[in-house]
Amino acid sequence: MLLGSNLGDQKKNLELALQKISDSGNEISQMSEFLMSDPVEFVSSNIFCNIAVVIFTHLSPIQLLEFIKKIEVDMGRINDSKVSGGYSDRLIDIDIITYNELNFRSERLEIPHNKHLFERDFSRILLKDFI
């Protein structure tokens, strides 16, 4: 998973999201360093703080998606990029990048998340030790 924030105290936002993930019975087994990066695919003066994690979960991919979207909403995220049709500043963003060796595609979820694996430099830096 990749987590990012470019509003408020970005690092605290990420730590809170990680705590929520962990408190719900998911085990965080690996964690990258925090990485500061410029926004991608939209213009903002707010810099992102990002982190990559590997988790063990009992949730299916769709259940995991629902779970992380609930965390985003609970933390105050209003506009999801899938709904709004574009990217904007956000308090928290959580993306599923891979799920074991699964290949899965639906309207709401694509595994593996090819943009993060192949197109975004910050993602490749964060994921280099995990993938």
N, C-alpha and C positions, 0 to 999 in steps of 0.2 A: 504494500500500500504506500501511496505517497500522500502526505499531508502538507498543506500550505496555508499561509495567512499573510495578508498585507494590510490589515486594519488593526488598530489598537496595539496592545502588547503582543506582537506576533508569537514570540517564543512561549509566553504563558498560554496563549490560545492553543498552540500545538500541544503543550504539556497537559492542558485540561482535556483535550480531545483524546489523547493517549490514555489518560486516566479513565475516561469514560469507556474506552475500548476494553481496557484491562479489567475494570470493575464489573463488566458484564460477562465474565467467564472466558474471555479470549486471552490467550497467552502471547505476549510480545516476546518473540525469541531473539530478534536481532533489531538493532536500531543504528541508523547512520548518524553522522554528525549533522548539526544544523547547517544549512546552506542559505546564504542570502542571494537573491537573484532578481533581475528585472522582470516585470510583467511580460507575459508571452501572449501574443494574439490580441492585445488591446493596449491602449496607452493609459498610463497612470504615473503619478509621481510617487506612489507608495511602493516601496520595495517589498518583495516577498521573503518570508522565512519559510524554508521547506525542510522536510525530513522524510526519510524512507524507513519503513518498518516491515518486518516479516512477522506475521501472526499465525498462531494455530487457533482454529475456530471450529465449532460444531455446526456453524451456520452454512447453509447452501449459498451459492453465489448471489441469488436473488434475495435471500434473507439477509445476507451481509450488506447488500446494497441498501435495502430498507433500513437496516440498523444504522449505517453510517449517514444516510440522509436524515434520519431522526436526530442524530447527534448534531449535524449541521444546523437543523432548524432549532433544536433546543439551545444551541449556543448563539442563536440570533441571525443565522443566515436567512436572508429573505428571498433572493433571486437565484435560482439554480440555472446554470448556463444552458441546460437542455430545454428548460421551460422558456427562458428569455431569448434564446437563440444567439447569444453572444456572451463574451466574458466581461466581467467587471470586478471592481475591488470586492474583497470578501474577507470576512472575519475568520472563516474556516472553509477549507476545501479538502475533501478526502476522496481519493480515487483508488479503486481496485486495479492493480496493474496486471498481476497474474494470479492464478488460483490453481496450484499444483501444475499439472500439464494440460489443463482444460483449455479447449478452444470453444468459445461460446459467443453468440451474437444475438442480441435482441434490440428492440427499439431503445431500451434504457441502459443496456450494458453490453460492452464489448470486452472480451477476455481472449487473448492478451490485449492490453490497452496500447495499441501501436503508436499513437502519438507520443506517449511517454517513453516507449522503448526505443523509438527510432528517430523522432523528429525534434525533441526538446533537449537541448544541451544540459540544462540543470538536472533533468530526470536521469540522463545517462550518467552524470557524475554521481548522483545519489544512489543509483541502482547498480553501479559497477561491481560492488562486492556481493550482490545478492542474486543476480541473474546469470 
